[in-house]
């Protein structure tokens, strides 16, 4: 079946028997158009299924109201929620959003930025692959794209940034586990390293060092190219023997799933044999058994702050010093970390190793 060609303003004018200028006046809200012409134009619009071309209209006005939003992936619920929040806030401000994904590749990130630039977007809100110092951020600066960097960032000398306070949130986890007597903890992340992961590791390890330098913290960070991350974790776990950690702090939703999968495969019970805390809360963490203690990121607040910062920067024509927005996270204590303290876990694990 042959597709129907999109109707233009000239098609509407011919169908209504009026000039294109008359149609344009009506569409732009001019109230001096004769009522008979209004009726004919509206009937023609309905019959032809005409829709205004926003791109052409914005180009004529010399102003685009289109924001590029680039995230690493949409499969991750966190990034999906960010996109939804950005879209809601942008639409309330009269803007539309064009999405793109970098798929954790800086090369693709550069290509998506160039593609968005070709569409003459007003600017961009970007979750970089690595950090505010990455190649994507450099390209945004070179192209002169008004931008806000989101999530995987620290303070920048070139861009406004919005991020969860990963350092402070991870320090809260350190205090929670230390208060329950844990002195050997595995920090695990199954995904590629980023600025967010770096800050989570730094916040946790530095806080633990201040609480008690004798507390052992092992850090296992995965590689984005590793296919079987459960196997990598399992091989690392085998090296512990009878001295396995009493707690695990996983630094992402994906990491928490990897940890749970491997622990259940080995029939290691949470929290009876090891406590578990995850970063980035999700609905399934609240509904699974045991429910997972997790850091909840303020996703909606971050999205709204990013759009607000972008609109302010656009209004000021890019002038003014870059601003860093750090949003406080909440640690939700659940069954996976508070049923048993570390001493009970160690005694139980020792007893089981002797049988």
Secondary structure as GFF3:
##gff-version 3
##sequence-region A 1 355
A	DSSP	alpha_helix	9	16	.	.	.	ID=ss1
A	DSSP	alpha_helix	20	27	.	.	.	ID=ss2
A	DSSP	alpha_helix	35	48	.	.	.	ID=ss3
A	DSSP	alpha_helix	54	61	.	.	.	ID=ss4
A	DSSP	beta_strand	66	71	.	.	.	ID=ss5
A	DSSP	alpha_helix	77	92	.	.	.	ID=ss6
A	DSSP	beta_strand	96	101	.	.	.	ID=ss7
A	DSSP	alpha_helix	106	118	.	.	.	ID=ss8
A	DSSP	beta_strand	123	126	.	.	.	ID=ss9
A	DSSP	alpha_helix	135	143	.	.	.	ID=ss10
A	DSSP	beta_strand	147	150	.	.	.	ID=ss11
A	DSSP	beta_strand	160	164	.	.	.	ID=ss12
A	DSSP	alpha_helix	166	179	.	.	.	ID=ss13
A	DSSP	beta_strand	184	189	.	.	.	ID=ss14
A	DSSP	alpha_helix	195	211	.	.	.	ID=ss15
A	DSSP	beta_strand	216	221	.	.	.	ID=ss16
A	DSSP	alpha_helix	229	238	.	.	.	ID=ss17
A	DSSP	beta_strand	247	250	.	.	.	ID=ss18
A	DSSP	alpha_helix	253	265	.	.	.	ID=ss19
A	DSSP	beta_strand	275	279	.	.	.	ID=ss20
A	DSSP	alpha_helix	283	287	.	.	.	ID=ss21
A	DSSP	beta_strand	293	296	.	.	.	ID=ss22
A	DSSP	alpha_helix	299	315	.	.	.	ID=ss23
A	DSSP	beta_strand	324	327	.	.	.	ID=ss24
A	DSSP	beta_strand	330	332	.	.	.	ID=ss25
A	DSSP	alpha_helix	335	338	.	.	.	ID=ss26
A	DSSP	alpha_helix	342	354	.	.	.	ID=ss27
###
